[in-house]
Amino acid sequence: MAIPQSMKFCAHGAGGAPSVITLADTPVPRPAAGEVLIRVAYAGVNRPDVAQRQGTYPPPRDASPILGLEVAGEVVELGEGVERWRVGDAVCALTNGGGYAEYVAVAAGQVLPVPRGLSLLQAAALPENFFTVWTNVFERGRLAEGESFLVHGGSSGIGLTAIQLAHARGATVYTTVGNRDKAQVCERLGAKAAIDYRQEDFVERIMALTGKRGVDVVLDMVGGDYVARNLKVLAVDGRLVQIAFLHGARVELDIAPIMVKRLSFTGSTLRPRSPADKAHMATQLQQQVWPLLEAGRVQPVIHEVFELADAARAHELMESSRHIGKIMLKVAGG
């Protein structure tokens, strides 16, 4: 298939409400040395996309200004020096922006094969969540078989990924959710208990469930007043991993529990990491996680698929938090 000179993409202007997203035309990117050009079939919608559209999360200087951090599709052109991939390969990729478009150029190390048995739609739902969970829960959080784990926001894409991977790797998993429907999905996919934070205090519930021991690792996307409460539910030598802060990044904190229980408090962001870091994560995912996907022990959960022209509606749904799992965009089919 010939590569056109221009392509459709989602523009968001100077930022604002979801309604600022419109379809526009722009030149098709050319892959630089070490990159591949992907004809996008599907793209995932993620919280950082919403923040970028709102103007609170500007892309790194060397990243594409176009929204979109994950895609799946077909390799259509190779940059100089790329040897692993071939034109025609079906792949998914963690992008540095540019996913809400018909074509995107991606560093070859951030590209992964579509797991056997999965569709392009399912594969497009993997990169952002699986890269994030792997590096934070299993590398930074060092969650091991036989340990216990609490993830907040269990019905989100990140949450459902973390629940399934932790369960598949032998951890006891707990999560917090906003209603019973979300709780049932989380429990079906591996959570031992899903706590409705609107009805129960998760600190009291976790301590009761663990015989007052607490959990070994907490993955938090909330921040704010959750930080001190997370420290309370950690066991001795526990690890708190912070990856977002929906309730705010600034907190007043009593650090005594950190000292007394020998806790570790860490966190990370994904998008600014170097291509070498992301390539390392991709290698680990293919070795450690892709077999779980291909065996059906872990699966992407997709809530709804929107056409690229309806990206504004996808963002409205993301902001409502009504969804369970991933929100996706259909770009060129698959």
C-alpha positions as CSV (number, residue, x, y, z in Angstrom):
1,M,0.0,0.0,0.0
2,A,1.4,3.4,-1.0
3,I,2.1,5.8,1.8
4,P,0.2,9.1,1.2
5,Q,1.7,12.5,1.7
6,S,-0.9,13.6,4.3
7,M,-3.0,12.0,7.0
8,K,-5.9,12.6,9.3
9,F,-5.1,13.3,13.0
10,C,-6.9,14.6,16.1
11,A,-5.9,18.3,16.7
12,H,-6.6,19.9,20.1
13,G,-5.5,23.4,19.4
14,A,-4.5,25.4,22.5
15,G,-6.4,22.9,24.7
16,G,-9.5,22.9,26.7
17,A,-12.7,20.8,27.0
18,P,-13.1,17.6,25.0
19,S,-14.9,19.6,22.3
20,V,-11.7,21.2,21.2
21,I,-10.7,17.9,19.6
22,T,-11.2,18.0,15.8
23,L,-10.0,16.0,12.8
24,A,-7.4,17.8,10.7
25,D,-4.7,17.1,8.1
26,T,-1.0,17.0,8.5
27,P,2.0,15.5,6.6
28,V,2.7,11.8,7.3
29,P,5.8,11.5,9.4
30,R,8.9,9.9,8.0
31,P,10.8,7.4,10.2
32,A,14.1,8.6,11.4
33,A,17.1,6.3,11.9
34,G,16.1,3.6,14.3
35,E,12.4,4.2,13.8
36,V,9.5,2.4,12.1
37,L,6.4,3.9,10.5
38,I,3.2,2.3,11.6
39,R,-0.1,2.5,9.7
40,V,-2.4,2.8,12.8
41,A,-5.4,0.5,13.1
42,Y,-6.3,1.3,16.7
43,A,-5.1,3.7,19.4
44,G,-5.7,3.6,23.1
45,V,-7.1,6.5,25.1
46,N,-5.3,7.3,28.4
47,R,-5.4,9.8,31.3
48,P,-2.2,11.5,30.1
49,D,-4.0,12.3,26.8
50,V,-6.7,14.0,28.8
51,A,-4.2,16.0,30.8
52,Q,-2.3,17.0,27.6
53,R,-5.6,18.1,25.9
54,Q,-6.4,20.2,29.0
55,G,-3.0,21.8,28.8
56,T,-1.6,20.5,32.1
57,Y,0.7,17.8,30.7
58,P,2.8,19.2,27.9
59,P,4.7,16.6,25.8
60,P,8.5,16.4,26.1
61,R,10.4,18.6,23.8
62,D,11.4,15.9,21.4
63,A,8.0,14.1,21.3
64,S,5.1,14.4,18.9
65,P,2.6,17.1,19.9
66,I,-0.2,14.9,18.7
67,L,-2.2,13.0,21.3
68,G,-1.9,9.3,21.7
69,L,0.6,7.0,23.6
70,E,-0.2,3.6,22.2
71,V,-1.2,2.0,18.9
72,A,-1.4,-1.2,17.0
73,G,-1.2,-1.6,13.3
74,E,1.1,-2.5,10.4
75,V,4.7,-1.6,9.8
76,V,4.8,0.3,6.4
77,E,8.3,1.8,6.4
78,L,11.7,1.2,8.1
79,G,14.1,3.9,9.2
80,E,17.8,3.5,8.6
81,G,19.4,0.7,10.7
82,V,16.2,-1.1,11.7
83,E,16.8,-4.8,11.3
84,R,14.2,-6.5,13.6
85,W,11.1,-5.5,11.9
86,R,9.8,-5.9,8.3
87,V,7.3,-4.1,6.2
88,G,4.0,-5.8,6.8
89,D,4.6,-6.9,10.4
90,A,1.6,-6.6,12.7
91,V,2.8,-4.8,15.8
92,C,1.8,-2.7,18.8
93,A,3.9,0.1,20.2
94,L,4.4,2.5,23.0
95,T,4.6,5.9,21.2
96,N,6.1,9.2,22.3
97,G,2.8,10.9,21.2
98,G,1.2,10.8,17.8
99,G,-1.1,7.8,18.3
100,Y,-4.4,9.7,17.4
101,A,-3.4,9.7,13.7
102,E,-3.4,7.4,10.7
103,Y,0.4,7.0,10.8
104,V,3.0,7.3,13.5
105,A,6.8,7.0,13.7
106,V,8.0,5.0,16.7
107,A,11.5,4.0,18.0
108,A,11.9,0.4,17.0
109,G,12.8,-0.7,20.5
110,Q,9.3,0.4,21.7
111,V,7.6,-1.9,19.2
112,L,6.3,-5.3,20.1
113,P,4.7,-8.1,18.1
114,V,1.0,-8.6,18.5
115,P,0.7,-11.5,20.9
116,R,-0.5,-14.7,19.3
117,G,-4.3,-15.0,19.5
118,L,-4.9,-11.3,20.1
119,S,-6.5,-8.9,17.6
120,L,-5.0,-5.6,16.6
121,L,-7.7,-3.9,18.8
122,Q,-6.7,-6.0,21.8
123,A,-3.0,-5.4,21.1
124,A,-3.5,-1.6,20.9
125,A,-4.9,-1.7,24.5
126,L,-1.6,-3.2,25.9
127,P,1.4,-0.8,25.7
128,E,0.7,2.1,28.0
129,N,-0.8,0.0,30.8
130,F,1.6,-2.9,30.6
131,F,4.8,-0.8,30.3
132,T,3.6,1.2,33.3
133,V,2.5,-1.7,35.5
134,W,5.6,-3.8,34.7
135,T,8.2,-1.1,35.5
136,N,6.3,0.2,38.6
137,V,4.9,-2.9,40.3
138,F,7.5,-5.5,39.4
139,E,10.7,-3.5,39.0
140,R,10.3,-0.5,41.3
141,G,7.8,-2.1,43.7
142,R,9.6,-5.5,43.5
143,L,6.3,-7.4,44.0
144,A,7.1,-11.1,44.4
145,E,5.2,-14.4,44.4
146,G,3.5,-14.9,47.8
147,E,3.3,-11.2,48.6
148,S,0.2,-9.0,49.0
149,F,-0.6,-6.1,46.8
150,L,-3.1,-3.2,46.8
151,V,-3.9,-1.2,43.6
152,H,-6.2,1.8,43.7
153,G,-8.6,2.4,40.8
154,G,-9.0,-1.2,40.0
155,S,-11.4,-0.8,37.2
156,S,-9.2,1.5,35.2
157,G,-6.9,0.2,32.4
158,I,-3.9,0.4,34.8
159,G,-5.9,-1.2,37.6
160,L,-7.1,-4.2,35.7
161,T,-3.7,-4.8,34.2
162,A,-2.1,-4.7,37.6
163,I,-4.7,-7.0,39.1
164,Q,-4.3,-9.6,36.4
165,L,-0.4,-9.5,36.3
166,A,0.0,-9.6,40.1
167,H,-2.5,-12.5,40.4
168,A,-0.9,-14.4,37.5
169,R,2.5,-14.0,39.2
170,G,1.3,-15.4,42.5
171,A,0.5,-12.3,44.6
172,T,-2.6,-11.8,46.7
173,V,-4.4,-8.8,45.2
174,Y,-6.7,-6.2,46.8
175,T,-8.2,-3.1,45.1
176,T,-10.4,-0.1,45.5
177,V,-13.3,0.7,43.2
178,G,-16.3,3.1,43.1
179,N,-19.2,0.7,42.8
180,R,-20.3,-3.0,42.9
181,D,-20.3,-3.6,39.2
182,K,-16.6,-2.5,39.0
183,A,-15.9,-4.7,42.1
184,Q,-17.3,-7.8,40.4
185,V,-15.1,-7.4,37.3
186,C,-12.0,-6.9,39.5
187,E,-12.8,-9.9,41.6
188,R,-13.5,-12.0,38.5
189,L,-10.0,-11.1,37.1
190,G,-8.1,-11.9,40.2
191,A,-8.7,-9.5,43.1
192,K,-9.3,-11.4,46.4
193,A,-11.3,-8.4,47.6
194,A,-12.5,-5.2,45.8
195,I,-13.3,-2.4,48.4
196,D,-15.9,0.2,47.5
197,Y,-14.2,3.3,48.7
198,R,-17.5,5.2,48.8
199,Q,-18.9,2.7,51.4
200,E,-15.8,1.6,53.3
201,D,-12.6,2.9,54.7
202,F,-10.0,1.0,52.7
203,V,-7.4,1.3,55.5
204,E,-9.7,-0.5,58.0
205,R,-10.8,-3.1,55.4
206,I,-7.3,-4.0,54.3
207,M,-6.0,-4.3,57.9
208,A,-9.0,-6.6,58.7
209,L,-8.4,-8.7,55.6
210,T,-4.7,-9.1,56.3
211,G,-5.0,-9.7,60.1
212,K,-3.5,-6.3,60.8
213,R,-0.3,-7.1,58.9
214,G,-0.9,-4.8,55.9
215,V,0.2,-5.3,52.3
216,D,3.7,-5.5,50.8
217,V,3.1,-3.1,47.8
218,V,0.7,-0.3,47.1
219,L,0.3,1.1,43.6
220,D,-1.4,4.5,43.8
221,M,-2.8,6.9,41.2
222,V,-4.7,9.1,43.6
223,G,-2.2,11.0,45.7
224,G,-3.5,13.7,48.1
225,D,-4.9,12.3,51.4
226,Y,-4.4,8.7,50.1
227,V,-0.6,9.0,50.6
228,A,-0.7,8.9,54.4
229,R,-3.4,6.3,54.3
230,N,-1.3,4.1,52.0
231,L,1.6,4.3,54.5
232,K,-0.8,3.0,57.2
233,V,-1.8,-0.1,55.1
234,L,1.8,-1.1,54.3
235,A,3.4,-4.0,56.1
236,V,6.9,-3.8,57.5
237,D,9.4,-3.4,54.6
238,G,6.5,-2.4,52.4
239,R,6.7,-0.3,49.2
240,L,4.5,2.5,48.0
241,V,4.7,3.3,44.3
242,Q,3.1,6.6,43.1
243,I,2.3,7.0,39.4
244,A,-0.2,9.8,39.4
245,F,-2.0,12.2,41.7
246,L,-5.6,12.8,40.8
247,H,-6.1,14.4,44.3
248,G,-3.0,16.5,44.2
249,A,0.8,16.1,44.4
250,R,1.4,18.2,47.5
251,V,0.8,16.6,50.9
252,E,1.7,17.1,54.5
253,L,3.1,13.9,55.8
254,D,4.2,12.3,59.0
255,I,7.3,10.3,58.0
256,A,7.5,8.3,61.3
257,P,5.7,5.3,59.7
258,I,8.3,5.2,57.0
259,M,11.1,4.9,59.6
260,V,9.3,2.6,62.0
261,K,8.2,0.1,59.3
262,R,11.2,0.6,57.1
263,L,9.0,1.6,54.2
264,S,10.1,2.6,50.7
265,F,8.3,5.4,48.8
266,T,9.0,5.6,45.1
267,G,7.3,6.4,41.9
268,S,8.0,7.2,38.2
269,T,6.7,8.7,35.0
270,L,6.9,6.8,31.7
271,R,6.8,9.3,28.9
272,P,10.1,11.1,29.7
273,R,12.1,7.9,30.0
274,S,14.8,7.3,27.4
275,P,14.4,5.1,24.3
276,A,16.9,2.7,25.9
277,D,14.8,2.4,29.1
278,K,11.6,1.8,27.1
279,A,13.4,-0.8,24.9
280,H,14.5,-2.6,28.1
281,M,10.8,-2.6,29.3
282,A,9.7,-3.9,26.0
283,T,12.1,-6.8,26.2
284,Q,11.0,-7.7,29.7
285,L,7.4,-7.6,28.6
286,Q,7.9,-9.9,25.7
287,Q,9.8,-12.3,27.8
288,Q,7.7,-12.2,31.0
289,V,4.2,-11.0,30.1
290,W,3.6,-11.9,26.4
291,P,3.5,-15.6,27.3
292,L,0.7,-14.9,29.9
293,L,-1.3,-13.0,27.2
294,E,-0.8,-15.8,24.7
295,A,-1.9,-18.4,27.3
296,G,-5.0,-16.4,28.1
297,R,-4.0,-15.9,31.7
298,V,-4.0,-12.2,31.3
299,Q,-6.3,-10.2,28.9
300,P,-7.0,-6.6,27.9
301,V,-10.4,-5.4,29.0
302,I,-12.0,-3.1,26.5
303,H,-15.0,-1.0,27.5
304,E,-15.8,0.9,24.2
305,V,-14.4,1.7,20.8
306,F,-14.9,5.1,19.2
307,E,-14.1,6.2,15.7
308,L,-11.2,8.6,15.4
309,A,-13.6,11.4,14.5
310,D,-15.4,10.8,17.9
311,A,-12.3,11.2,20.0
312,A,-14.0,14.0,21.9
313,R,-16.7,11.6,23.1
314,A,-14.0,9.1,24.2
315,H,-12.4,11.8,26.3
316,E,-15.7,12.7,27.8
317,L,-16.1,9.1,28.9
318,M,-12.6,8.9,30.3
319,E,-13.3,12.0,32.4
320,S,-16.6,10.6,33.7
321,S,-14.8,7.5,35.1
322,R,-17.9,5.4,34.2
323,H,-15.8,3.0,32.1
324,I,-14.4,-0.4,33.2
325,G,-11.2,-1.1,31.3
326,K,-9.8,0.5,28.1
327,I,-11.3,3.2,25.9
328,M,-10.1,2.8,22.3
329,L,-10.1,4.6,19.0
330,K,-10.6,2.9,15.7
331,V,-8.3,4.6,13.2
332,A,-8.1,2.4,10.1
333,G,-9.7,-0.8,11.2
334,G,-8.0,-4.1,11.8
